[in-house]
Amino acid sequence: MTLSFDPNSISLPMGHFIGGRLVPAEAVIDMHRPSDGKAYAGCPLADAALVDQAVETAREALDRSNWGGGRPRERTKALQRWADLIEAEAETLARLEALSSTRPVGHLVAGDIAVTAEQIRFFAEFADKEGGDLVPTDDANLGMIMTEPYGVVGAITPWNFPLSMAGWKLGPALAAGNAVVLKPSEMTPFSTLYLAELSVRAGLPAGLVNVVLGDGPITGTAITGHPGISKVSFTGSTAAGAAIMTNIARTGVKPMTLELGGKSPQLVFADADLDLAAGAIAASILSNAGQACICGSRLIVEAKVADALVAALVARLAAVRPGPTWEETTDYSPVISERQIARMDGIIRAAIDGGAECLTGGGRLDREGYFYAPTLISGVTATSPAVLEEIFGPVLTIQTFEDEEEALSLADHPSYGLAAGLFTRDLSRAIRLTRRLQAGTVWVNRYGRSRDHILPTGGYKQSGIGKDLGREAYHANRKSKSVLISL
């Protein structure tokens, strides 16, 4: 059975998901399909009053169900049933997401949706395995560290990987005993709404997962500043993360996890397996058309092998198969919007005007929709906008180095430190440079995440605060209490 579908045949869930049901709401924000640029739907805009309703519903669901205080294994079982249902409904979820997003339907079924189910299961197993500690004290006292859920967690997810990012937020928060009020991007909300519906069908208490639709300035601000929300988790741009911190500070203090922007380097030494490096680097630029915070958008290559590596990259970038996200054979995505196309093109033009050379790409593809050609830019300086700014598209800059110190100097970005790639056959060099690279994640002789959900992700510098994934994400959704008992 083919996964391809007619984009005009999909029935969309419209409204907000609050208290275990879809709450109809008027469409306010116009939506366009990235694959063909056509207007196809509208997104509601939740105001502060509706966010209040969602938060109160979440709190009532916690109290009524005792989700955070009951047997932890029951949380595990409910979340595992939800993961099973996510897999069973993979085609429906994939079509809802492919219609509005940049994710091809085939990639969603094989990747994003399967990974989302895995993440839910991964965090489910923490519920009855991670707890407090007895700590050493003198014989006259008993010292304990107790942990408990925060209550209602506010989550905001981006448009580039809607389902898997929702899994990042929902999995650890729910496993840790919290309820969630989640706002997906106004450009890609529909698969998240259906994901929430599946949680209730799987037996999670109604009201535990609430999805409110809207934009950042109104809906996002209402969530992050709400006094009834005890913790905030956000994935998105650094600018939006800074705005969230400011908004939280206006209304008080609360913990937050921020996974933000990146401008990640990929360092290639002359002793590297160049074929392996070319494949990994090309994949990081082509995957989702470079629209990922971890995109390895800065190639820093030892000068003596630069020409050979660039030639291999050009060949790989030329072999892409662009197509609409609703076609199963598509392996190269559109860009999310006309606005993003214009922004990306402006940065590239500015780099070229500053003396850089475009080796391939550098313009829109001749087809309907928001497609941009994979682009390589050489001759850039450290102050070039193409090097400094997060482009969030299929654009790779190329810089060369002569020795390790120069490579590290070029890799060190003044603002970002999310991820880095390193290609070398020298184990000592790999360990030495991994220790010195200013990044929250370093991949050696590969680039990109695996399905090892135990590895946390998060950035240095302005690339974020705290960690997603791993046991760190679970613990970030529990607060601790110190107890000392005199015997």
C-alpha positions as CSV (number, residue, x, y, z in Angstrom):
1,M,0.0,0.0,0.0
2,T,1.4,3.4,-1.0
3,L,1.8,6.2,1.5
4,S,1.3,8.8,-1.2
5,F,-2.0,10.7,-0.9
6,D,-4.1,13.5,-2.4
7,P,-3.6,16.6,-0.3
8,N,-7.1,17.8,-0.9
9,S,-8.6,14.6,0.6
10,I,-7.4,15.0,4.1
11,S,-9.9,15.8,6.9
12,L,-8.2,18.1,9.5
13,P,-8.9,18.3,13.2
14,M,-9.9,21.9,13.7
15,G,-9.9,23.6,17.1
16,H,-8.1,23.2,20.4
17,F,-7.8,19.9,22.4
18,I,-8.8,20.6,26.0
19,G,-10.1,18.2,28.6
20,G,-10.0,15.2,26.3
21,R,-12.0,16.7,23.5
22,L,-11.7,18.9,20.5
23,V,-13.0,22.4,21.2
24,P,-14.1,24.1,18.0
25,A,-12.6,27.5,17.3
26,E,-12.6,30.1,14.5
27,A,-9.7,30.0,12.1
28,V,-7.7,33.2,12.4
29,I,-4.2,32.5,10.9
30,D,-4.0,31.7,7.2
31,M,-2.0,28.5,6.4
32,H,-0.2,27.5,3.2
33,R,1.2,24.2,2.1
34,P,5.0,24.4,1.7
35,S,5.0,21.8,-1.1
36,D,2.8,23.9,-3.5
37,G,2.3,27.2,-1.8
38,K,-1.5,26.9,-1.8
39,A,-3.7,28.2,1.0
40,Y,-5.5,25.2,2.5
41,A,-6.6,25.9,6.1
42,G,-6.6,28.3,9.0
43,C,-5.3,28.0,12.5
44,P,-7.2,29.2,15.6
45,L,-5.6,31.7,18.0
46,A,-6.0,30.9,21.7
47,D,-6.1,34.0,23.9
48,A,-5.2,34.3,27.6
49,A,-8.7,33.3,28.7
50,L,-8.5,30.0,26.7
51,V,-5.0,29.3,28.0
52,D,-6.5,29.8,31.5
53,Q,-9.1,27.2,30.7
54,A,-6.5,24.8,29.5
55,V,-4.3,25.2,32.6
56,E,-7.2,24.9,35.0
57,T,-8.4,21.7,33.1
58,A,-4.9,20.3,33.4
59,R,-4.7,21.0,37.1
60,E,-8.2,19.4,37.7
61,A,-7.1,16.3,35.7
62,L,-4.1,15.9,37.9
63,D,-6.1,16.2,41.1
64,R,-8.9,14.0,39.9
65,S,-6.7,11.2,38.5
66,N,-3.8,11.4,41.0
67,W,-1.6,10.9,38.0
68,G,1.5,12.1,39.8
69,G,0.8,10.4,43.1
70,G,-0.5,7.0,42.2
71,R,1.4,3.8,41.4
72,P,4.2,4.8,39.0
73,R,3.9,1.6,37.1
74,E,0.4,2.6,36.0
75,R,1.9,5.7,34.4
76,T,4.3,3.4,32.6
77,K,1.6,1.1,31.3
78,A,-0.6,4.0,30.1
79,L,2.3,5.7,28.2
80,Q,3.2,2.3,26.6
81,R,-0.3,1.9,25.4
82,W,-0.1,5.4,23.9
83,A,3.1,4.5,22.1
84,D,1.5,1.4,20.7
85,L,-1.4,3.5,19.4
86,I,1.0,6.0,17.8
87,E,2.6,3.2,15.8
88,A,-0.8,1.8,14.9
89,E,-2.0,5.2,13.6
90,A,1.3,6.0,11.8
91,E,-0.3,6.6,8.4
92,T,-2.9,9.0,9.7
93,L,-0.3,10.9,11.7
94,A,2.1,11.0,8.8
95,R,-0.5,12.4,6.4
96,L,-1.7,15.1,8.8
97,E,1.9,16.2,9.3
98,A,3.1,15.9,5.7
99,L,0.2,18.0,4.5
100,S,1.3,21.1,6.4
101,S,5.0,20.6,7.1
102,T,8.3,20.1,5.4
103,R,8.5,16.4,6.4
104,P,7.9,13.9,3.5
105,V,5.3,11.3,4.3
106,G,7.8,8.4,3.8
107,H,10.3,9.9,6.1
108,L,7.6,10.4,8.8
109,V,6.5,6.8,8.8
110,A,10.0,5.3,8.8
111,G,11.5,8.0,11.1
112,D,9.7,10.7,13.0
113,I,6.6,8.7,14.1
114,A,8.5,5.5,15.0
115,V,11.0,7.7,16.9
116,T,8.2,9.5,18.7
117,A,6.7,6.1,19.9
118,E,10.2,5.0,21.0
119,Q,10.7,8.2,23.0
120,I,7.3,7.8,24.8
121,R,8.3,4.2,25.7
122,F,11.8,5.3,26.8
123,F,10.5,7.9,29.2
124,A,7.7,5.7,30.4
125,E,10.2,3.3,31.9
126,F,11.6,6.1,34.2
127,A,8.3,6.4,36.1
128,D,8.9,3.5,38.4
129,K,12.7,3.4,38.2
130,E,13.9,6.8,39.1
131,G,13.1,8.3,42.6
132,G,14.7,9.9,45.6
133,D,17.8,9.0,47.6
134,L,18.8,8.3,51.1
135,V,21.9,10.4,51.7
136,P,24.7,9.9,54.3
137,T,24.3,11.7,57.6
138,D,25.4,11.0,61.2
139,D,23.7,8.2,63.1
140,A,21.3,10.5,64.9
141,N,19.6,11.7,61.7
142,L,18.1,10.3,58.5
143,G,18.6,12.3,55.4
144,M,16.5,11.9,52.3
145,I,16.1,13.7,48.9
146,M,12.5,13.3,47.8
147,T,11.3,14.2,44.3
148,E,7.8,15.1,43.0
149,P,6.2,16.4,39.8
150,Y,6.0,20.2,39.2
151,G,2.3,20.1,38.3
152,V,1.4,21.7,35.0
153,V,4.2,22.0,32.5
154,G,3.9,24.5,29.6
155,A,5.5,23.3,26.3
156,I,6.0,25.1,23.0
157,T,7.2,23.1,20.0
158,P,8.6,24.3,16.6
159,W,7.3,23.6,13.0
160,N,10.3,21.7,11.7
161,F,9.7,18.3,13.4
162,P,6.2,18.7,15.0
163,L,5.6,15.1,16.2
164,S,9.0,14.2,17.4
165,M,9.4,17.6,19.2
166,A,6.0,17.0,20.9
167,G,7.4,13.6,22.0
168,W,10.4,15.4,23.5
169,K,8.1,17.5,25.7
170,L,5.2,15.2,26.5
171,G,7.2,12.0,27.2
172,P,9.3,13.1,30.1
173,A,6.7,15.5,31.6
174,L,4.0,12.9,31.7
175,A,6.2,10.1,32.9
176,A,7.4,12.4,35.7
177,G,3.8,12.8,36.8
178,N,2.9,16.2,35.3
179,A,0.1,17.4,33.1
180,V,0.9,19.5,30.0
181,V,-0.4,22.4,28.1
182,L,1.3,22.4,24.7
183,K,1.3,24.9,21.9
184,P,2.5,23.5,18.6
185,S,3.6,25.9,15.8
186,E,0.7,27.7,14.1
187,M,2.2,26.4,10.8
188,T,2.1,22.7,11.7
189,P,-0.5,22.0,14.4
190,F,-2.6,19.1,13.1
191,S,-0.6,16.0,13.8
192,T,-0.1,17.2,17.4
193,L,-3.8,17.6,17.9
194,Y,-4.3,14.0,16.7
195,L,-1.4,12.8,18.9
196,A,-3.3,14.3,21.9
197,E,-6.5,12.6,20.9
198,L,-4.6,9.3,20.8
199,S,-3.4,9.8,24.4
200,V,-7.0,9.7,25.6
201,R,-7.8,6.7,23.5
202,A,-4.8,5.0,25.1
203,G,-6.3,5.6,28.6
204,L,-4.4,8.6,29.8
205,P,-6.8,10.7,31.9
206,A,-8.7,13.3,29.9
207,G,-7.3,16.8,30.5
208,L,-3.7,15.6,31.2
209,V,-2.6,16.5,27.6
210,N,-4.0,19.8,26.3
211,V,-3.1,21.4,23.0
212,V,-3.8,25.0,22.4
213,L,-3.3,26.5,19.0
214,G,-2.0,30.0,18.3
215,D,1.0,32.2,17.7
216,G,4.0,33.1,19.9
217,P,3.1,36.7,20.9
218,I,-0.4,36.0,22.1
219,T,-0.7,32.3,22.9
220,G,2.9,31.5,23.7
221,T,3.2,34.6,26.0
222,A,0.0,33.5,27.8
223,I,1.5,30.0,28.4
224,T,5.0,31.0,29.5
225,G,3.8,33.8,31.8
226,H,0.9,31.9,33.3
227,P,1.1,31.6,37.2
228,G,-0.5,28.2,37.1
229,I,2.3,26.7,34.9
230,S,5.2,25.6,37.1
231,K,7.8,24.8,34.4
232,V,8.3,25.7,30.8
233,S,9.9,23.7,28.0
234,F,10.6,25.3,24.6
235,T,12.4,24.4,21.4
236,G,12.9,27.1,18.8
237,S,15.0,30.1,17.9
238,T,17.4,31.9,20.3
239,A,15.5,35.1,19.9
240,A,12.2,33.4,20.9
241,G,14.0,31.8,23.9
242,A,15.2,35.2,25.1
243,A,11.7,36.6,24.8
244,I,10.3,33.6,26.9
245,M,12.9,34.3,29.6
246,T,11.9,37.9,29.7
247,N,8.2,37.1,29.8
248,I,8.7,34.6,32.7
249,A,10.7,37.2,34.6
250,R,7.9,39.7,34.3
251,T,5.5,37.3,36.2
252,G,8.0,35.6,38.6
253,V,10.5,32.8,38.5
254,K,10.1,29.3,37.2
255,P,12.4,26.6,35.8
256,M,12.7,26.3,32.1
257,T,14.3,24.1,29.5
258,L,15.3,25.9,26.3
259,E,16.7,24.1,23.2
260,L,17.6,26.9,20.9
261,G,19.4,27.8,17.7
262,G,22.7,26.6,16.3
263,K,25.3,27.2,13.7
264,S,27.1,24.0,14.0
265,P,30.6,23.3,12.5
266,Q,31.8,20.1,10.9
267,L,35.6,19.7,11.1
268,V,37.2,17.4,8.5
269,F,40.9,16.5,8.8
270,A,43.0,15.2,5.9
271,D,43.2,11.7,7.5
272,A,39.4,11.3,7.5
273,D,37.4,8.9,5.4
274,L,36.3,11.5,2.9
275,D,33.6,9.4,1.4
276,L,32.1,8.8,4.8
277,A,32.5,12.5,5.7
278,A,30.9,13.7,2.4
279,G,27.9,11.4,3.0
280,A,27.3,12.6,6.5
281,I,27.8,16.3,5.7
282,A,25.5,16.2,2.7
283,A,22.8,14.3,4.7
284,S,22.9,17.0,7.4
285,I,22.3,19.7,4.9
286,L,19.7,17.9,2.8
287,S,17.7,16.4,5.6
288,N,14.6,18.5,6.0
289,A,16.3,20.9,3.6
290,G,18.6,22.0,6.4
291,Q,15.7,23.1,8.6
292,A,17.1,21.7,11.9
293,C,18.7,23.4,14.8
294,I,21.6,20.9,14.7
295,C,22.1,21.3,11.0
296,G,25.9,21.1,10.3
297,S,25.9,24.3,8.3
298,R,29.6,25.2,8.6
299,L,32.2,23.0,6.9
300,I,35.7,23.5,8.2
301,V,38.1,21.3,6.2
302,E,41.9,20.9,6.1
303,A,43.1,22.7,3.1
304,K,44.9,19.8,1.4
305,V,41.7,17.8,1.0
306,A,39.2,20.6,0.5
307,D,38.9,20.3,-3.3
308,A,38.3,16.6,-3.2
309,L,35.7,16.9,-0.4
310,V,33.9,19.8,-2.1
311,A,33.7,17.8,-5.4
312,A,32.1,14.9,-3.6
313,L,29.6,17.2,-1.9
314,V,28.6,18.9,-5.1
315,A,27.9,15.5,-6.6
316,R,25.7,14.4,-3.7
317,L,23.8,17.7,-3.5
318,A,23.0,17.5,-7.3
319,A,21.4,14.1,-6.8
320,V,18.4,15.2,-4.7
321,R,14.8,14.3,-5.6
322,P,12.6,17.2,-4.6
323,G,8.9,16.6,-4.5
324,P,5.7,17.3,-2.6
325,T,5.7,16.0,1.0
326,W,2.6,13.9,0.2
327,E,4.6,11.7,-2.4
328,E,6.2,8.7,-0.9
329,T,9.3,8.9,-3.2
330,T,10.2,12.5,-2.1
331,D,13.5,12.7,-0.4
332,Y,14.2,16.5,-0.5
333,S,11.9,18.8,1.4
334,P,10.5,22.3,0.7
335,V,11.3,25.3,2.9
336,I,8.5,26.1,5.3
337,S,7.4,29.5,3.9
338,E,7.8,32.2,1.3
339,R,9.1,34.4,4.1
340,Q,11.9,32.0,5.0
341,I,12.9,31.7,1.3
342,A,13.3,35.4,1.1
343,R,15.3,35.6,4.3
344,M,17.6,32.8,3.2
345,D,18.2,34.3,-0.2
346,G,19.0,37.7,1.4
347,I,21.7,36.2,3.6
348,I,23.2,34.3,0.6
349,R,23.2,37.5,-1.6
350,A,24.8,39.5,1.2
351,A,27.6,36.9,1.5
352,I,28.2,36.9,-2.3
353,D,28.3,40.7,-2.3
354,G,30.9,40.5,0.5
355,G,33.2,38.4,-1.7
356,A,32.0,34.8,-1.2
357,E,31.5,32.4,-4.1
358,C,28.5,30.3,-4.7
359,L,29.7,26.9,-5.9
360,T,26.3,25.4,-6.5
361,G,22.7,26.3,-5.8
362,G,22.0,29.8,-4.6
363,G,18.4,30.1,-5.8
364,R,14.9,28.6,-5.9
365,L,14.1,25.5,-7.8
366,D,11.9,25.9,-10.8
367,R,8.8,24.2,-9.5
368,E,5.7,25.2,-7.5
369,G,6.1,25.5,-3.7
370,Y,8.9,26.8,-1.5
371,F,11.9,24.8,-2.8
372,Y,15.4,26.1,-2.6
373,A,18.4,24.5,-4.2
374,P,21.1,22.9,-2.0
375,T,23.8,25.6,-1.8
376,L,27.6,25.6,-1.2
377,I,29.3,28.9,-0.5
378,S,33.1,29.2,-0.3
379,G,35.4,32.2,0.3
380,V,33.5,33.3,3.4
381,T,35.1,35.2,6.3
382,A,34.4,34.8,10.0
383,T,32.2,38.0,9.8
384,S,30.2,36.9,6.8
385,P,26.4,36.8,7.5
386,A,26.3,33.3,6.0
387,V,28.8,32.1,8.8
388,L,27.3,34.1,11.7
389,E,23.6,33.8,11.2
390,E,21.4,30.7,11.5
391,I,20.1,30.4,8.0
392,F,17.8,27.4,8.7
393,G,18.0,26.1,5.1
394,P,20.1,23.9,2.8
395,V,23.1,26.1,2.8
396,L,26.7,25.0,3.7
397,T,29.6,27.5,4.0
398,I,33.2,26.3,3.5
399,Q,36.3,27.4,5.3
400,T,39.8,25.8,5.3
401,F,42.4,25.4,8.0
402,E,46.1,24.3,8.2
403,D,46.3,23.0,11.8
404,E,44.2,22.0,14.8
405,E,44.4,25.4,16.5
406,E,43.1,27.2,13.4
407,A,40.3,24.6,13.0
408,L,39.2,25.1,16.6
409,S,39.3,28.9,16.2
410,L,37.1,28.7,13.1
411,A,34.7,26.3,14.8
412,D,34.1,28.5,17.8
413,H,31.0,30.6,17.1
414,P,30.5,33.8,19.1
415,S,26.9,33.0,19.9
416,Y,26.0,29.4,19.3
417,G,27.2,26.0,20.7
418,L,24.6,23.4,20.0
419,A,26.4,20.7,18.1
420,A,29.6,19.9,16.2
421,G,30.9,17.2,13.9
422,L,34.5,15.9,13.8
423,F,35.9,13.6,11.1
424,T,39.3,12.0,11.7
425,R,40.9,8.5,12.0
426,D,43.2,9.8,14.8
427,L,41.6,8.7,18.1
428,S,43.8,10.9,20.2
429,R,42.9,13.9,18.1
430,A,39.2,13.0,18.3
431,I,39.3,12.9,22.1
432,R,41.5,16.0,22.4
433,L,39.3,18.2,20.2
434,T,36.0,16.8,21.6
435,R,37.1,18.2,24.9
436,R,37.8,21.6,23.5
437,L,34.8,22.1,21.1
438,Q,32.3,24.4,22.6
439,A,29.2,22.4,21.9
440,G,26.6,20.5,23.9
441,T,26.9,17.5,21.5
442,V,29.9,16.3,19.5
443,W,29.6,13.6,16.8
444,V,32.8,11.9,15.7
445,N,32.8,10.3,12.2
446,R,29.1,10.8,11.9
447,Y,26.7,13.7,12.1
448,G,23.2,13.6,13.6
449,R,21.3,11.9,16.4
450,S,20.8,8.2,16.7
451,R,17.9,6.4,18.4
452,D,19.8,6.2,21.6
453,H,17.4,8.3,23.6
454,I,19.6,8.0,26.6
455,L,21.9,10.7,25.2
456,P,20.7,14.1,26.2
457,T,20.7,17.1,23.8
458,G,21.2,20.7,24.6
459,G,23.5,23.6,23.9
460,Y,26.3,25.8,25.1
461,K,26.2,29.6,25.0
462,Q,23.0,31.0,23.5
463,S,22.0,27.6,22.1
464,G,20.0,26.8,25.2
465,I,19.5,26.0,28.9
466,G,19.0,22.5,30.2
467,K,18.7,19.2,28.3
468,D,16.1,17.3,26.3
469,L,16.2,13.5,26.0
470,G,18.1,11.3,28.4
471,R,17.5,10.9,32.1
472,E,18.3,14.6,32.4
473,A,15.0,15.4,30.7
474,Y,13.0,13.2,33.1
475,H,14.7,14.8,36.1
476,A,14.1,18.2,34.7
477,N,10.4,17.5,35.1
478,R,10.7,16.6,38.8
479,K,11.5,19.0,41.7
480,S,13.4,17.8,44.7
481,K,12.9,18.3,48.4
482,S,15.5,17.7,51.1
483,V,14.3,15.9,54.3
484,L,16.2,15.6,57.6
485,I,14.7,13.5,60.4
486,S,16.2,13.4,63.9
487,L,16.0,9.9,65.2
